Amino acid sequence: MIMEIVTCHFKEDLRWLETSPYPVHVVGKEGGDTHLLDKNKFASVNVIPNFANEAGAYLWYMANNYDSLPERISFIHGHETACHQKLPMFEAMALYEDLEFADLNRYINFFYLILDGNSRYAIRELWDFLLKPFMGDCPRVINFRGMAQFSVSRKIVASRPKEFWIHLHDNTKMICRDSNTTYMAGSFYEAVW
């Protein structure tokens, strides 16, 4: 199976990715140290505005590479290991490479968002603004594993039209005007990936 990696980068040490068995696309955030990377060691290096945590980088990649997506994409943070990962990243990618969608963290905690009444109003508002035109009404409950590192097949990404990914990217970028909205948008995507 042909796999490529998309990593969101700010100031992480990416030397561990320089010897990746898979092509690596670095999507750096403005204000980070992407300019210090050896660009010859990566399939591509881009710098985008800093919005929506890692979700901004993932959305940028899907919107801008929709017509040439690899068979499988691993969307990851810039670290090889972290307290929220059970395995080093390359090991997790290899272990779960046959799944259409895999949580690469295998984070043990499940999170539940109960969206009744006034609870989690911002999540419902974001759903209505970003996803309702394509996916209908916001569900009553969203359960998910956190930390937003996952591997997904081209088939799943392409099950939504290119306009969907452009819509999400452009409108998410538009609403992220400060650290609070950036955090909320990043958390929203962590719940709905």
C-alpha atoms as an extended CHARMM CRD file, in Angstrom:
* protein
*
       193  EXT
         1         1  MET       CA              0.0000000000        0.0000000000        0.0000000000  PROA      1               0.0000000000
         2         2  ILE       CA              1.3480000000        3.4320000000       -0.9010000000  PROA      2               0.0000000000
         3         3  MET       CA              1.4900000000        5.6820000000        2.1640000000  PROA      3               0.0000000000
         4         4  GLU       CA              2.5070000000        9.2940000000        2.5390000000  PROA      4               0.0000000000
         5         5  ILE       CA              2.8110000000       11.3750000000        5.6920000000  PROA      5               0.0000000000
         6         6  VAL       CA              1.4940000000       14.8680000000        6.2860000000  PROA      6               0.0000000000
         7         7  THR       CA              2.9340000000       16.4760000000        9.3900000000  PROA      7               0.0000000000
         8         8  CYS       CA              1.8620000000       19.7260000000       10.9540000000  PROA      8               0.0000000000
         9         9  HSD       CA              4.9980000000       21.6120000000       11.9470000000  PROA      9               0.0000000000
        10        10  PHE       CA              5.6980000000       24.5950000000       14.1470000000  PROA      10              0.0000000000
        11        11  LYS       CA              8.9410000000       24.2040000000       16.0930000000  PROA      11              0.0000000000
        12        12  GLU       CA              9.2080000000       20.4450000000       16.5170000000  PROA      12              0.0000000000
        13        13  ASP       CA             12.4410000000       18.5870000000       15.7780000000  PROA      13              0.0000000000
        14        14  LEU       CA             11.6410000000       16.7340000000       12.5440000000  PROA      14              0.0000000000
        15        15  ARG       CA             14.9760000000       14.9450000000       12.1570000000  PROA      15              0.0000000000
        16        16  TRP       CA             13.2430000000       11.6500000000       12.9350000000  PROA      16              0.0000000000
        17        17  LEU       CA             11.1660000000       12.1160000000        9.7560000000  PROA      17              0.0000000000
        18        18  GLU       CA             14.2040000000       12.7190000000        7.5320000000  PROA      18              0.0000000000
        19        19  THR       CA             14.7060000000        8.9560000000        7.2480000000  PROA      19              0.0000000000
        20        20  SER       CA             11.0240000000        8.0690000000        6.9260000000  PROA      20              0.0000000000
        21        21  PRO       CA             10.1600000000        4.9820000000        4.8970000000  PROA      21              0.0000000000
        22        22  TYR       CA              7.2980000000        7.0530000000        3.4760000000  PROA      22              0.0000000000
        23        23  PRO       CA              7.3330000000       10.3950000000        1.6140000000  PROA      23              0.0000000000
        24        24  VAL       CA              6.7860000000       13.2590000000        4.0940000000  PROA      24              0.0000000000
        25        25  HSD       CA              4.9030000000       16.4750000000        3.3580000000  PROA      25              0.0000000000
        26        26  VAL       CA              5.6230000000       19.1710000000        5.9310000000  PROA      26              0.0000000000
        27        27  VAL       CA              2.9150000000       21.7740000000        6.4150000000  PROA      27              0.0000000000
        28        28  GLY       CA              4.5380000000       24.4040000000        8.5800000000  PROA      28              0.0000000000
        29        29  LYS       CA              2.7370000000       27.1490000000       10.4270000000  PROA      29              0.0000000000
        30        30  GLU       CA              3.7180000000       30.8150000000       10.1470000000  PROA      30              0.0000000000
        31        31  GLY       CA              5.8270000000       31.8710000000       13.1050000000  PROA      31              0.0000000000
        32        32  GLY       CA              7.4800000000       28.4690000000       13.3390000000  PROA      32              0.0000000000
        33        33  ASP       CA             10.9420000000       27.3780000000       12.3020000000  PROA      33              0.0000000000
        34        34  THR       CA             10.1460000000       25.6690000000        9.0040000000  PROA      34              0.0000000000
        35        35  HSD       CA             12.8800000000       27.7720000000        7.3690000000  PROA      35              0.0000000000
        36        36  LEU       CA             15.4760000000       25.7460000000        9.3380000000  PROA      36              0.0000000000
        37        37  LEU       CA             14.4690000000       22.3980000000        7.7760000000  PROA      37              0.0000000000
        38        38  ASP       CA             16.5760000000       20.6770000000        5.1320000000  PROA      38              0.0000000000
        39        39  LYS       CA             13.8930000000       20.8160000000        2.4360000000  PROA      39              0.0000000000
        40        40  ASN       CA             15.7220000000       18.1960000000        0.3470000000  PROA      40              0.0000000000
        41        41  LYS       CA             14.8250000000       15.5610000000        2.9590000000  PROA      41              0.0000000000
        42        42  PHE       CA             11.0570000000       15.9420000000        2.4550000000  PROA      42              0.0000000000
        43        43  ALA       CA              8.6180000000       15.4030000000       -0.4180000000  PROA      43              0.0000000000
        44        44  SER       CA              7.3180000000       18.9510000000        0.0710000000  PROA      44              0.0000000000
        45        45  VAL       CA              7.5490000000       21.7850000000        2.5630000000  PROA      45              0.0000000000
        46        46  ASN       CA              4.8760000000       24.4890000000        2.7020000000  PROA      46              0.0000000000
        47        47  VAL       CA              4.1270000000       27.2770000000        5.1520000000  PROA      47              0.0000000000
        48        48  ILE       CA              0.5430000000       28.3330000000        5.8560000000  PROA      48              0.0000000000
        49        49  PRO       CA             -1.1410000000       30.7410000000        8.2960000000  PROA      49              0.0000000000
        50        50  ASN       CA             -1.2550000000       29.4540000000       11.8640000000  PROA      50              0.0000000000
        51        51  PHE       CA             -4.8800000000       28.5230000000       12.5160000000  PROA      51              0.0000000000
        52        52  ALA       CA             -6.9110000000       25.6470000000       14.0170000000  PROA      52              0.0000000000
        53        53  ASN       CA             -3.9330000000       23.7660000000       15.4700000000  PROA      53              0.0000000000
        54        54  GLU       CA             -3.0380000000       20.7110000000       13.3650000000  PROA      54              0.0000000000
        55        55  ALA       CA             -6.4790000000       20.7610000000       11.6980000000  PROA      55              0.0000000000
        56        56  GLY       CA             -5.4720000000       23.8000000000        9.6350000000  PROA      56              0.0000000000
        57        57  ALA       CA             -2.5350000000       21.8720000000        8.1650000000  PROA      57              0.0000000000
        58        58  TYR       CA             -4.5860000000       18.7430000000        7.5070000000  PROA      58              0.0000000000
        59        59  LEU       CA             -7.3790000000       20.7260000000        5.8160000000  PROA      59              0.0000000000
        60        60  TRP       CA             -4.8580000000       22.7060000000        3.7530000000  PROA      60              0.0000000000
        61        61  TYR       CA             -3.3290000000       19.4620000000        2.4850000000  PROA      61              0.0000000000
        62        62  MET       CA             -6.6570000000       17.8760000000        1.5410000000  PROA      62              0.0000000000
        63        63  ALA       CA             -7.9290000000       21.0220000000       -0.1950000000  PROA      63              0.0000000000
        64        64  ASN       CA             -4.6880000000       21.6050000000       -2.1160000000  PROA      64              0.0000000000
        65        65  ASN       CA             -3.7980000000       18.0050000000       -2.9810000000  PROA      65              0.0000000000
        66        66  TYR       CA             -7.2380000000       16.4980000000       -3.5360000000  PROA      66              0.0000000000
        67        67  ASP       CA             -6.5650000000       15.6560000000       -7.1880000000  PROA      67              0.0000000000
        68        68  SER       CA             -3.3190000000       13.8000000000       -6.4410000000  PROA      68              0.0000000000
        69        69  LEU       CA             -3.9150000000       12.0940000000       -3.0950000000  PROA      69              0.0000000000
        70        70  PRO       CA             -1.8140000000        9.0130000000       -2.3360000000  PROA      70              0.0000000000
        71        71  GLU       CA             -3.5300000000        5.7150000000       -1.6450000000  PROA      71              0.0000000000
        72        72  ARG       CA             -3.1360000000        6.2880000000        2.1140000000  PROA      72              0.0000000000
        73        73  ILE       CA             -2.2640000000        9.3610000000        4.1840000000  PROA      73              0.0000000000
        74        74  SER       CA             -1.0430000000        9.5490000000        7.7670000000  PROA      74              0.0000000000
        75        75  PHE       CA             -1.7790000000       12.9120000000        9.3540000000  PROA      75              0.0000000000
        76        76  ILE       CA              0.5350000000       13.4050000000       12.3110000000  PROA      76              0.0000000000
        77        77  HSD       CA              2.0000000000       15.9230000000       14.7110000000  PROA      77              0.0000000000
        78        78  GLY       CA              5.7090000000       16.7100000000       14.5020000000  PROA      78              0.0000000000
        79        79  HSD       CA              6.7550000000       14.3600000000       17.3210000000  PROA      79              0.0000000000
        80        80  GLU       CA              7.7160000000       10.7080000000       17.0180000000  PROA      80              0.0000000000
        81        81  THR       CA              6.4490000000        9.7810000000       20.4750000000  PROA      81              0.0000000000
        82        82  ALA       CA              4.2040000000       11.4330000000       23.0570000000  PROA      82              0.0000000000
        83        83  CYS       CA              2.2990000000       10.5440000000       26.2040000000  PROA      83              0.0000000000
        84        84  HSD       CA             -0.8830000000       10.1960000000       24.1220000000  PROA      84              0.0000000000
        85        85  GLN       CA              0.6280000000        7.5830000000       21.7610000000  PROA      85              0.0000000000
        86        86  LYS       CA              0.9260000000        3.9100000000       22.5750000000  PROA      86              0.0000000000
        87        87  LEU       CA              3.5520000000        3.2430000000       19.8860000000  PROA      87              0.0000000000
        88        88  PRO       CA              6.2750000000        5.1680000000       18.0420000000  PROA      88              0.0000000000
        89        89  MET       CA              4.6780000000        6.6800000000       14.9430000000  PROA      89              0.0000000000
        90        90  PHE       CA              6.2890000000        4.5200000000       12.2180000000  PROA      90              0.0000000000
        91        91  GLU       CA              5.3940000000        1.3850000000       14.1550000000  PROA      91              0.0000000000
        92        92  ALA       CA              1.7610000000        2.5050000000       14.5070000000  PROA      92              0.0000000000
        93        93  MET       CA              1.5260000000        3.3490000000       10.7930000000  PROA      93              0.0000000000
        94        94  ALA       CA              2.8150000000       -0.0860000000        9.7930000000  PROA      94              0.0000000000
        95        95  LEU       CA              0.5920000000       -1.9170000000       12.2840000000  PROA      95              0.0000000000
        96        96  TYR       CA             -2.6470000000       -0.2610000000       11.1670000000  PROA      96              0.0000000000
        97        97  GLU       CA             -1.8870000000        0.2680000000        7.4650000000  PROA      97              0.0000000000
        98        98  ASP       CA             -4.6630000000       -2.0630000000        6.2700000000  PROA      98              0.0000000000
        99        99  LEU       CA             -7.4640000000       -0.1220000000        7.9610000000  PROA      99              0.0000000000
       100       100  GLU       CA             -9.4470000000        2.4840000000        6.0040000000  PROA      100             0.0000000000
       101       101  PHE       CA             -9.1940000000        4.7780000000        9.0480000000  PROA      101             0.0000000000
       102       102  ALA       CA             -6.9040000000        4.2610000000       12.0280000000  PROA      102             0.0000000000
       103       103  ASP       CA             -6.3270000000        6.2920000000       15.1620000000  PROA      103             0.0000000000
       104       104  LEU       CA             -2.5230000000        6.2180000000       15.2730000000  PROA      104             0.0000000000
       105       105  ASN       CA             -2.4400000000        7.2150000000       18.9320000000  PROA      105             0.0000000000
       106       106  ARG       CA             -4.6010000000        4.3300000000       20.1190000000  PROA      106             0.0000000000
       107       107  TYR       CA             -5.3230000000        6.7190000000       22.9230000000  PROA      107             0.0000000000
       108       108  ILE       CA             -7.0060000000        4.7620000000       25.6920000000  PROA      108             0.0000000000
       109       109  ASN       CA             -9.5450000000        7.3850000000       26.6540000000  PROA      109             0.0000000000
       110       110  PHE       CA            -12.7260000000        7.8780000000       24.7040000000  PROA      110             0.0000000000
       111       111  PHE       CA            -14.2560000000       11.3170000000       24.8340000000  PROA      111             0.0000000000
       112       112  TYR       CA            -17.9700000000       12.0040000000       24.5850000000  PROA      112             0.0000000000
       113       113  LEU       CA            -19.5790000000       15.2830000000       23.7050000000  PROA      113             0.0000000000
       114       114  ILE       CA            -23.2480000000       15.4380000000       24.6170000000  PROA      114             0.0000000000
       115       115  LEU       CA            -24.7490000000       18.2510000000       22.6140000000  PROA      115             0.0000000000
       116       116  ASP       CA            -28.1540000000       18.7540000000       24.2660000000  PROA      116             0.0000000000
       117       117  GLY       CA            -29.6130000000       22.1150000000       25.2200000000  PROA      117             0.0000000000
       118       118  ASN       CA            -27.0240000000       24.8350000000       25.7340000000  PROA      118             0.0000000000
       119       119  SER       CA            -24.1500000000       22.4670000000       26.4630000000  PROA      119             0.0000000000
       120       120  ARG       CA            -21.2630000000       22.6290000000       23.9920000000  PROA      120             0.0000000000
       121       121  TYR       CA            -22.9410000000       25.4870000000       22.1250000000  PROA      121             0.0000000000
       122       122  ALA       CA            -19.7340000000       26.4030000000       20.2680000000  PROA      122             0.0000000000
       123       123  ILE       CA            -19.3920000000       22.8480000000       18.9190000000  PROA      123             0.0000000000
       124       124  ARG       CA            -22.9710000000       22.9240000000       17.6040000000  PROA      124             0.0000000000
       125       125  GLU       CA            -22.3940000000       26.3610000000       16.0920000000  PROA      125             0.0000000000
       126       126  LEU       CA            -19.2360000000       25.1660000000       14.3290000000  PROA      126             0.0000000000
       127       127  TRP       CA            -21.0230000000       22.0610000000       13.0720000000  PROA      127             0.0000000000
       128       128  ASP       CA            -23.8650000000       24.1550000000       11.6560000000  PROA      128             0.0000000000
       129       129  PHE       CA            -21.4680000000       26.5790000000        9.9780000000  PROA      129             0.0000000000
       130       130  LEU       CA            -18.9010000000       24.1040000000        8.6820000000  PROA      130             0.0000000000
       131       131  LEU       CA            -20.5130000000       20.6960000000        8.2880000000  PROA      131             0.0000000000
       132       132  LYS       CA            -24.2950000000       21.0360000000        8.1050000000  PROA      132             0.0000000000
       133       133  PRO       CA            -24.3240000000       21.9840000000        4.3880000000  PROA      133             0.0000000000
       134       134  PHE       CA            -22.6360000000       18.6370000000        3.6080000000  PROA      134             0.0000000000
       135       135  MET       CA            -23.5440000000       16.3440000000        6.4910000000  PROA      135             0.0000000000
       136       136  GLY       CA            -26.8750000000       17.5320000000        7.8680000000  PROA      136             0.0000000000
       137       137  ASP       CA            -27.7850000000       18.3370000000       11.4530000000  PROA      137             0.0000000000
       138       138  CYS       CA            -25.3390000000       18.0300000000       14.3110000000  PROA      138             0.0000000000
       139       139  PRO       CA            -25.5860000000       14.6830000000       16.0970000000  PROA      139             0.0000000000
       140       140  ARG       CA            -26.7460000000       14.5810000000       19.7000000000  PROA      140             0.0000000000
       141       141  VAL       CA            -23.6050000000       12.7300000000       20.8600000000  PROA      141             0.0000000000
       142       142  ILE       CA            -20.0950000000       12.6110000000       19.4050000000  PROA      142             0.0000000000
       143       143  ASN       CA            -17.7080000000       10.0070000000       20.7770000000  PROA      143             0.0000000000
       144       144  PHE       CA            -14.0720000000       10.0040000000       19.7240000000  PROA      144             0.0000000000
       145       145  ARG       CA            -10.4770000000        9.3390000000       20.6660000000  PROA      145             0.0000000000
       146       146  GLY       CA             -8.4790000000       12.4930000000       21.0360000000  PROA      146             0.0000000000
       147       147  MET       CA             -5.1300000000       13.8550000000       19.9100000000  PROA      147             0.0000000000
       148       148  ALA       CA             -5.7790000000       13.9980000000       16.1260000000  PROA      148             0.0000000000
       149       149  GLN       CA             -3.1900000000       11.7040000000       14.6010000000  PROA      149             0.0000000000
       150       150  PHE       CA             -4.6760000000        9.2720000000       12.1400000000  PROA      150             0.0000000000
       151       151  SER       CA             -4.1860000000        7.3430000000        8.9430000000  PROA      151             0.0000000000
       152       152  VAL       CA             -6.8870000000        7.4270000000        6.2900000000  PROA      152             0.0000000000
       153       153  SER       CA             -7.4090000000        6.0070000000        2.8190000000  PROA      153             0.0000000000
       154       154  ARG       CA             -7.7800000000        8.1360000000       -0.2920000000  PROA      154             0.0000000000
       155       155  LYS       CA            -11.1640000000        6.4350000000       -0.7350000000  PROA      155             0.0000000000
       156       156  ILE       CA            -12.4730000000        7.9750000000        2.4820000000  PROA      156             0.0000000000
       157       157  VAL       CA            -11.1050000000       11.4640000000        1.7650000000  PROA      157             0.0000000000
       158       158  ALA       CA            -12.4680000000       11.3150000000       -1.7920000000  PROA      158             0.0000000000
       159       159  SER       CA            -15.9020000000       10.2190000000       -0.5460000000  PROA      159             0.0000000000
       160       160  ARG       CA            -16.4510000000       13.9570000000       -0.0300000000  PROA      160             0.0000000000
       161       161  PRO       CA            -16.0470000000       16.3180000000       -2.9880000000  PROA      161             0.0000000000
       162       162  LYS       CA            -13.0860000000       18.6560000000       -3.2930000000  PROA      162             0.0000000000
       163       163  GLU       CA            -15.4430000000       21.5700000000       -2.5630000000  PROA      163             0.0000000000
       164       164  PHE       CA            -16.0900000000       20.0760000000        0.8790000000  PROA      164             0.0000000000
       165       165  TRP       CA            -12.3920000000       20.2690000000        1.8220000000  PROA      165             0.0000000000
       166       166  ILE       CA            -11.9980000000       23.7510000000        0.3160000000  PROA      166             0.0000000000
       167       167  HSD       CA            -15.1010000000       24.9070000000        2.2150000000  PROA      167             0.0000000000
       168       168  LEU       CA            -13.7480000000       23.5300000000        5.4990000000  PROA      168             0.0000000000
       169       169  HSD       CA            -10.2760000000       24.9860000000        4.9640000000  PROA      169             0.0000000000
       170       170  ASP       CA            -11.3900000000       28.4420000000        3.8570000000  PROA      170             0.0000000000
       171       171  ASN       CA            -14.1330000000       28.8780000000        6.4410000000  PROA      171             0.0000000000
       172       172  THR       CA            -12.0760000000       27.4960000000        9.3060000000  PROA      172             0.0000000000
       173       173  LYS       CA             -9.2440000000       29.8670000000        8.4110000000  PROA      173             0.0000000000
       174       174  MET       CA            -11.7340000000       32.7420000000        8.2910000000  PROA      174             0.0000000000
       175       175  ILE       CA            -13.1500000000       32.1390000000       11.7720000000  PROA      175             0.0000000000
       176       176  CYS       CA             -9.7830000000       31.6110000000       13.5010000000  PROA      176             0.0000000000
       177       177  ARG       CA             -9.0050000000       35.1770000000       14.4690000000  PROA      177             0.0000000000
       178       178  ASP       CA             -7.3780000000       34.6570000000       17.8590000000  PROA      178             0.0000000000
       179       179  SER       CA             -6.0400000000       31.9430000000       20.1410000000  PROA      179             0.0000000000
       180       180  ASN       CA             -9.5030000000       31.1570000000       21.5670000000  PROA      180             0.0000000000
       181       181  THR       CA            -11.1800000000       30.5130000000       18.2020000000  PROA      181             0.0000000000
       182       182  THR       CA             -8.0930000000       28.6530000000       16.9730000000  PROA      182             0.0000000000
       183       183  TYR       CA             -8.2230000000       26.3810000000       20.0240000000  PROA      183             0.0000000000
       184       184  MET       CA            -11.9830000000       25.8280000000       19.6550000000  PROA      184             0.0000000000
       185       185  ALA       CA            -11.6920000000       24.9990000000       15.9340000000  PROA      185             0.0000000000
       186       186  GLY       CA             -8.8030000000       22.6170000000       16.6000000000  PROA      186             0.0000000000
       187       187  SER       CA            -10.7940000000       20.8940000000       19.3490000000  PROA      187             0.0000000000
       188       188  PHE       CA            -13.8400000000       20.6900000000       17.0790000000  PROA      188             0.0000000000
       189       189  TYR       CA            -11.9000000000       18.8740000000       14.3770000000  PROA      189             0.0000000000
       190       190  GLU       CA            -10.3110000000       16.5730000000       16.9200000000  PROA      190             0.0000000000
       191       191  ALA       CA            -13.8390000000       15.4490000000       17.7700000000  PROA      191             0.0000000000
       192       192  VAL       CA            -15.1490000000       15.0450000000       14.2260000000  PROA      192             0.0000000000
       193       193  TRP       CA            -12.2720000000       13.5460000000       12.2110000000  PROA      193             0.0000000000
